[in-house]
Amino acid sequence: MTHQIVIIGAGYAGLMAANRLARRLSPGRARVTLVSDAETFVERVRLHQVAAGQAVPEAAVPDVLRGARFVRGRVTGIAPDRRELRLGSTTMAYDTLVYAAGSVADLEGAAGHAFTVAGAEDAGRLRDRVARIGAGGTLAVVGAGATGIELATELAECHPALRVRLLASEEPGVQWSPRARAHLRRVFDRLGVEVVTGAKVVEVDASGARLADGRHVTADAVAWTTGFRVITLAREAGLAVDGHGRVLVDETSRSISHPDVYAIGDAAAVRGPGGRELRMACATALPVGRNAADAIVARLGGREPSPLRFRYVVHCVSLGRRDGLIQFVHADDRPHAMALTGRPAALVKELVVRGATWMARRGMIPQMPGATRSSTRSEPSAATSANAPEANARR
């Protein structure tokens, strides 16, 4: 009997798992189905470019899949006891479920007024609002993690007639090396980005942002990049989740409460070297999605799967189209002193972004220097490198 594998979500993790499973399992052995409410594959690592008004590559999800079936629909419920999904008024049965539902913006204190770049429609709304702001207007970006930095610099480069303010509770790039932070300051100065530190935003209204100390920062538009959350689908289904609603998994991405469910990407609580929680990023999503697919294949074949062996190599940040920052990191994501900056870093970041999509499309990660194996077959995993707006150090 054909084993039914259903994947929820068409982000980097979901596509990686779907394409890898389809590559490794014959159609007679398993049927792989990917379910998503969006028919377009969203390169979330490019959404700050969309918000700045740039055209970015797009692809239909069915065209990105290689051997897996695509079903468009919104999953409104999971019944693990019956191994069924609810899609509106219909149901879909599964033998193995891969939960890759991703993350959405958490707009607590900012709902109704703030813009985000958490999804394609969100970035498009911000783009349209920016286009309506006249010369001399002000854009405020809340949050100085990688997403906030990328968005602020992209907006400033593409819209030099506008004033861009970056509101941050800490110095931008505080988690990186002194060399990296110094380069960020130079880029902000060159692009005219005003950085306001010690600025904890507690509310966004129609005229700007209100800070915890009572100050009000006037802005024609406010972009919110500090909060991300997962949907409540897994919690409502009774899966074991952490305090944020992410599925608790073992070292093969298998749910600790439901052995026929795997969770990957932003929706899973995954730990790496030293038990450290892995950041939301396509650098995490791709190898975790691959390892989960390999674990499913191994168990279907009666073999013990290999646990995830994971390390970070770099943290990549674009600073407009002509500048960038590549922060080299230890396996556990702590920064090295070494960082690549400027146009060479921008080129590396662009290669990383293209490479992430290439890997998701093919369900494979090529060998890279310093890589360790996390696969159940001979093809080795790459050391991870890319960050993503849905998924990186944006907190």
SEVO-148305 format. One record per residue (C-alpha): residue number from 1; x, z, y. Coordinates in steps of 0.02 Angstrom, whole numbers. Example, Ala and Ser with C-alpha at 12.3 -4.5 7.8 and 13.67 -1.06 7.14 Angstrom:
<pts>
<pt 1,<615,390,-225>>;
<pt 2,<684,357,-53>>;
</pts>
This chain:
<pts>
<pt 1,<0,0,0>>;
<pt 2,<67,-47,171>>;
<pt 3,<124,102,273>>;
<pt 4,<42,106,445>>;
<pt 5,<162,156,586>>;
<pt 6,<83,173,759>>;
<pt 7,<184,197,919>>;
<pt 8,<103,262,1078>>;
<pt 9,<191,199,1235>>;
<pt 10,<287,44,1286>>;
<pt 11,<431,119,1383>>;
<pt 12,<614,110,1333>>;
<pt 13,<594,235,1191>>;
<pt 14,<434,157,1121>>;
<pt 15,<501,-20,1126>>;
<pt 16,<665,32,1046>>;
<pt 17,<574,119,904>>;
<pt 18,<449,-23,878>>;
<pt 19,<579,-161,875>>;
<pt 20,<699,-64,765>>;
<pt 21,<563,-20,639>>;
<pt 22,<506,-201,634>>;
<pt 23,<686,-257,605>>;
<pt 24,<717,-135,465>>;
<pt 25,<552,-136,371>>;
<pt 26,<475,-287,288>>;
<pt 27,<293,-330,334>>;
<pt 28,<239,-292,156>>;
<pt 29,<315,-118,163>>;
<pt 30,<255,-62,334>>;
<pt 31,<148,-124,478>>;
<pt 32,<214,-74,649>>;
<pt 33,<88,-66,792>>;
<pt 34,<127,-22,972>>;
<pt 35,<-17,40,1080>>;
<pt 36,<-7,40,1270>>;
<pt 37,<-131,31,1412>>;
<pt 38,<-12,-83,1508>>;
<pt 39,<28,-260,1453>>;
<pt 40,<182,-276,1563>>;
<pt 41,<346,-194,1517>>;
<pt 42,<398,-89,1665>>;
<pt 43,<584,-73,1698>>;
<pt 44,<567,98,1776>>;
<pt 45,<750,96,1822>>;
<pt 46,<707,-38,1950>>;
<pt 47,<552,37,2031>>;
<pt 48,<647,95,2185>>;
<pt 49,<686,-90,2211>>;
<pt 50,<501,-132,2197>>;
<pt 51,<460,3,2327>>;
<pt 52,<588,-75,2445>>;
<pt 53,<503,-245,2431>>;
<pt 54,<617,-333,2309>>;
<pt 55,<562,-447,2168>>;
<pt 56,<615,-383,1998>>;
<pt 57,<604,-459,1823>>;
<pt 58,<441,-436,1728>>;
<pt 59,<395,-468,1546>>;
<pt 60,<236,-452,1445>>;
<pt 61,<248,-318,1311>>;
<pt 62,<198,-440,1171>>;
<pt 63,<343,-552,1223>>;
<pt 64,<464,-406,1213>>;
<pt 65,<409,-353,1039>>;
<pt 66,<496,-432,889>>;
<pt 67,<386,-416,737>>;
<pt 68,<276,-271,791>>;
<pt 69,<92,-291,831>>;
<pt 70,<31,-250,1008>>;
<pt 71,<-136,-169,1044>>;
<pt 72,<-186,-143,1224>>;
<pt 73,<-283,16,1251>>;
<pt 74,<-277,193,1317>>;
<pt 75,<-261,329,1187>>;
<pt 76,<-386,464,1234>>;
<pt 77,<-362,578,1085>>;
<pt 78,<-260,614,929>>;
<pt 79,<-333,691,770>>;
<pt 80,<-180,741,666>>;
<pt 81,<-285,814,526>>;
<pt 82,<-366,644,498>>;
<pt 83,<-213,544,557>>;
<pt 84,<-316,448,682>>;
<pt 85,<-304,396,864>>;
<pt 86,<-452,377,978>>;
<pt 87,<-450,226,1093>>;
<pt 88,<-607,238,1197>>;
<pt 89,<-751,215,1075>>;
<pt 90,<-642,155,930>>;
<pt 91,<-518,238,813>>;
<pt 92,<-353,184,736>>;
<pt 93,<-280,259,578>>;
<pt 94,<-96,293,551>>;
<pt 95,<18,357,415>>;
<pt 96,<162,392,536>>;
<pt 97,<139,416,722>>;
<pt 98,<277,394,852>>;
<pt 99,<228,481,1014>>;
<pt 100,<317,399,1162>>;
<pt 101,<189,428,1299>>;
<pt 102,<319,450,1437>>;
<pt 103,<296,548,1599>>;
<pt 104,<198,536,1761>>;
<pt 105,<224,603,1936>>;
<pt 106,<181,785,1967>>;
<pt 107,<108,786,2142>>;
<pt 108,<68,970,2158>>;
<pt 109,<53,1003,2345>>;
<pt 110,<65,818,2384>>;
<pt 111,<-85,737,2301>>;
<pt 112,<-183,618,2410>>;
<pt 113,<-45,586,2537>>;
<pt 114,<123,562,2450>>;
<pt 115,<183,402,2369>>;
<pt 116,<287,396,2209>>;
<pt 117,<391,275,2107>>;
<pt 118,<338,344,1938>>;
<pt 119,<250,184,1887>>;
<pt 120,<236,1,1936>>;
<pt 121,<71,24,2029>>;
<pt 122,<140,178,2118>>;
<pt 123,<294,83,2177>>;
<pt 124,<185,-62,2232>>;
<pt 125,<78,53,2339>>;
<pt 126,<233,122,2424>>;
<pt 127,<298,-55,2453>>;
<pt 128,<135,-105,2536>>;
<pt 129,<134,50,2646>>;
<pt 130,<315,23,2701>>;
<pt 131,<274,-156,2748>>;
<pt 132,<142,-94,2870>>;
<pt 133,<258,27,2962>>;
<pt 134,<324,-44,3123>>;
<pt 135,<504,-40,3186>>;
<pt 136,<557,136,3231>>;
<pt 137,<439,214,3104>>;
<pt 138,<495,353,2987>>;
<pt 139,<501,362,2797>>;
<pt 140,<529,530,2715>>;
<pt 141,<593,543,2537>>;
<pt 142,<569,712,2456>>;
<pt 143,<699,758,2325>>;
<pt 144,<885,726,2312>>;
<pt 145,<904,694,2127>>;
<pt 146,<955,521,2069>>;
<pt 147,<783,446,2100>>;
<pt 148,<772,513,2276>>;
<pt 149,<948,454,2316>>;
<pt 150,<916,280,2246>>;
<pt 151,<750,264,2337>>;
<pt 152,<816,325,2506>>;
<pt 153,<967,210,2505>>;
<pt 154,<868,59,2444>>;
<pt 155,<737,83,2579>>;
<pt 156,<869,108,2714>>;
<pt 157,<964,-49,2663>>;
<pt 158,<810,-160,2651>>;
<pt 159,<723,-91,2807>>;
<pt 160,<859,-52,2936>>;
<pt 161,<730,-46,3077>>;
<pt 162,<651,108,2998>>;
<pt 163,<714,285,3000>>;
<pt 164,<740,359,2826>>;
<pt 165,<749,547,2801>>;
<pt 166,<799,627,2636>>;
<pt 167,<724,801,2620>>;
<pt 168,<817,910,2494>>;
<pt 169,<829,1092,2449>>;
<pt 170,<1013,1066,2401>>;
<pt 171,<1153,947,2446>>;
<pt 172,<1122,776,2368>>;
<pt 173,<1228,753,2212>>;
<pt 174,<1266,938,2198>>;
<pt 175,<1278,916,2009>>;
<pt 176,<1417,786,2026>>;
<pt 177,<1603,791,2070>>;
<pt 178,<1673,817,2247>>;
<pt 179,<1727,634,2250>>;
<pt 180,<1551,577,2208>>;
<pt 181,<1472,690,2340>>;
<pt 182,<1594,630,2472>>;
<pt 183,<1550,450,2434>>;
<pt 184,<1364,489,2447>>;
<pt 185,<1391,562,2620>>;
<pt 186,<1484,406,2676>>;
<pt 187,<1345,293,2611>>;
<pt 188,<1209,396,2696>>;
<pt 189,<1306,384,2860>>;
<pt 190,<1332,196,2842>>;
<pt 191,<1148,164,2804>>;
<pt 192,<1083,288,2932>>;
<pt 193,<997,401,2806>>;
<pt 194,<964,571,2885>>;
<pt 195,<989,709,2756>>;
<pt 196,<894,871,2786>>;
<pt 197,<953,1007,2667>>;
<pt 198,<871,1176,2641>>;
<pt 199,<707,1082,2654>>;
<pt 200,<587,1143,2521>>;
<pt 201,<428,1041,2541>>;
<pt 202,<269,1137,2502>>;
<pt 203,<138,1015,2563>>;
<pt 204,<118,833,2614>>;
<pt 205,<-17,783,2736>>;
<pt 206,<-66,626,2828>>;
<pt 207,<67,653,2962>>;
<pt 208,<216,706,2857>>;
<pt 209,<283,853,2757>>;
<pt 210,<271,1040,2785>>;
<pt 211,<421,1145,2734>>;
<pt 212,<424,1320,2661>>;
<pt 213,<501,1389,2822>>;
<pt 214,<354,1326,2923>>;
<pt 215,<434,1169,2996>>;
<pt 216,<339,1006,2992>>;
<pt 217,<433,842,2967>>;
<pt 218,<337,697,3043>>;
<pt 219,<336,536,2941>>;
<pt 220,<232,378,2929>>;
<pt 221,<249,386,2739>>;
<pt 222,<314,517,2618>>;
<pt 223,<386,471,2448>>;
<pt 224,<387,611,2318>>;
<pt 225,<524,610,2185>>;
<pt 226,<543,794,2139>>;
<pt 227,<410,825,2007>>;
<pt 228,<371,741,1841>>;
<pt 229,<258,797,1700>>;
<pt 230,<194,737,1534>>;
<pt 231,<11,704,1495>>;
<pt 232,<-87,835,1398>>;
<pt 233,<-127,725,1247>>;
<pt 234,<-4,810,1127>>;
<pt 235,<-56,985,1177>>;
<pt 236,<-240,944,1159>>;
<pt 237,<-206,873,985>>;
<pt 238,<-132,1039,929>>;
<pt 239,<48,980,914>>;
<pt 240,<181,1112,947>>;
<pt 241,<238,1089,1127>>;
<pt 242,<350,1179,1251>>;
<pt 243,<294,1254,1416>>;
<pt 244,<294,1082,1497>>;
<pt 245,<186,1003,1361>>;
<pt 246,<327,906,1279>>;
<pt 247,<323,894,1090>>;
<pt 248,<445,1011,1001>>;
<pt 249,<548,911,878>>;
<pt 250,<689,934,754>>;
<pt 251,<855,842,757>>;
<pt 252,<773,684,688>>;
<pt 253,<635,685,822>>;
<pt 254,<505,743,697>>;
<pt 255,<371,862,759>>;
<pt 256,<405,1039,700>>;
<pt 257,<218,1065,670>>;
<pt 258,<161,895,603>>;
<pt 259,<284,805,488>>;
<pt 260,<197,636,502>>;
<pt 261,<222,635,691>>;
<pt 262,<383,593,785>>;
<pt 263,<405,614,973>>;
<pt 264,<532,522,1082>>;
<pt 265,<570,488,1264>>;
<pt 266,<507,594,1408>>;
<pt 267,<365,664,1302>>;
<pt 268,<485,753,1183>>;
<pt 269,<590,909,1206>>;
<pt 270,<757,847,1138>>;
<pt 271,<918,947,1134>>;
<pt 272,<1095,882,1128>>;
<pt 273,<1271,956,1124>>;
<pt 274,<1272,1145,1128>>;
<pt 275,<1083,1151,1121>>;
<pt 276,<1071,1086,1299>>;
<pt 277,<908,1001,1342>>;
<pt 278,<933,815,1368>>;
<pt 279,<881,744,1536>>;
<pt 280,<742,618,1554>>;
<pt 281,<830,450,1558>>;
<pt 282,<838,285,1467>>;
<pt 283,<1011,349,1419>>;
<pt 284,<916,475,1315>>;
<pt 285,<764,370,1269>>;
<pt 286,<857,226,1187>>;
<pt 287,<968,321,1063>>;
<pt 288,<830,447,1024>>;
<pt 289,<706,306,992>>;
<pt 290,<830,221,880>>;
<pt 291,<870,379,783>>;
<pt 292,<686,418,757>>;
<pt 293,<655,243,688>>;
<pt 294,<803,262,570>>;
<pt 295,<737,432,513>>;
<pt 296,<568,355,472>>;
<pt 297,<650,215,373>>;
<pt 298,<758,338,278>>;
<pt 299,<613,450,230>>;
<pt 300,<508,301,175>>;
<pt 301,<653,254,62>>;
<pt 302,<667,429,-10>>;
<pt 303,<830,468,81>>;
<pt 304,<880,611,192>>;
<pt 305,<895,548,372>>;
<pt 306,<1045,579,483>>;
<pt 307,<1021,697,630>>;
<pt 308,<1042,637,807>>;
<pt 309,<1223,644,863>>;
<pt 310,<1223,619,1049>>;
<pt 311,<1341,619,1197>>;
<pt 312,<1333,566,1377>>;
<pt 313,<1469,458,1453>>;
<pt 314,<1419,419,1632>>;
<pt 315,<1280,446,1758>>;
<pt 316,<1240,285,1852>>;
<pt 317,<1161,279,2024>>;
<pt 318,<1129,129,2135>>;
<pt 319,<1152,150,2322>>;
<pt 320,<1069,-9,2381>>;
<pt 321,<1116,-179,2310>>;
<pt 322,<1298,-177,2366>>;
<pt 323,<1353,0,2328>>;
<pt 324,<1340,123,2186>>;
<pt 325,<1406,278,2102>>;
<pt 326,<1463,296,1921>>;
<pt 327,<1496,480,1885>>;
<pt 328,<1594,504,1724>>;
<pt 329,<1531,654,1626>>;
<pt 330,<1575,759,1475>>;
<pt 331,<1471,747,1316>>;
<pt 332,<1355,884,1379>>;
<pt 333,<1330,796,1548>>;
<pt 334,<1451,905,1649>>;
<pt 335,<1543,797,1777>>;
<pt 336,<1723,741,1764>>;
<pt 337,<1825,732,1922>>;
<pt 338,<1829,543,1902>>;
<pt 339,<1695,433,1982>>;
<pt 340,<1684,246,2015>>;
<pt 341,<1610,199,2184>>;
<pt 342,<1569,51,2296>>;
<pt 343,<1533,-127,2243>>;
<pt 344,<1616,-110,2071>>;
<pt 345,<1498,35,2035>>;
<pt 346,<1350,-70,2092>>;
<pt 347,<1399,-207,1970>>;
<pt 348,<1417,-81,1828>>;
<pt 349,<1246,-7,1866>>;
<pt 350,<1167,-179,1862>>;
<pt 351,<1248,-215,1694>>;
<pt 352,<1185,-48,1628>>;
<pt 353,<1008,-86,1685>>;
<pt 354,<1010,-258,1604>>;
<pt 355,<1088,-184,1449>>;
<pt 356,<951,-54,1431>>;
<pt 357,<818,-189,1426>>;
<pt 358,<923,-295,1307>>;
<pt 359,<939,-150,1186>>;
<pt 360,<754,-105,1193>>;
<pt 361,<708,-287,1158>>;
<pt 362,<821,-296,1006>>;
<pt 363,<800,-123,934>>;
<pt 364,<987,-95,927>>;
<pt 365,<1130,-15,1022>>;
<pt 366,<1301,-98,1010>>;
<pt 367,<1459,1,977>>;
<pt 368,<1541,72,1132>>;
<pt 369,<1704,168,1153>>;
<pt 370,<1687,351,1111>>;
<pt 371,<1524,326,1016>>;
<pt 372,<1471,433,869>>;
<pt 373,<1354,385,732>>;
<pt 374,<1173,439,734>>;
<pt 375,<1104,308,616>>;
<pt 376,<1050,302,435>>;
<pt 377,<1137,136,412>>;
<pt 378,<1303,61,459>>;
<pt 379,<1258,1,634>>;
<pt 380,<1330,134,750>>;
<pt 381,<1252,206,906>>;
<pt 382,<1318,184,1080>>;
<pt 383,<1373,323,1192>>;
<pt 384,<1233,335,1318>>;
<pt 385,<1253,290,1498>>;
<pt 386,<1103,232,1599>>;
<pt 387,<986,337,1703>>;
<pt 388,<807,294,1744>>;
<pt 389,<683,333,1883>>;
<pt 390,<557,394,1755>>;
<pt 391,<688,489,1677>>;
<pt 392,<841,559,1750>>;
<pt 393,<906,706,1849>>;
<pt 394,<772,702,1981>>;
<pt 395,<726,884,1988>>;
</pts>
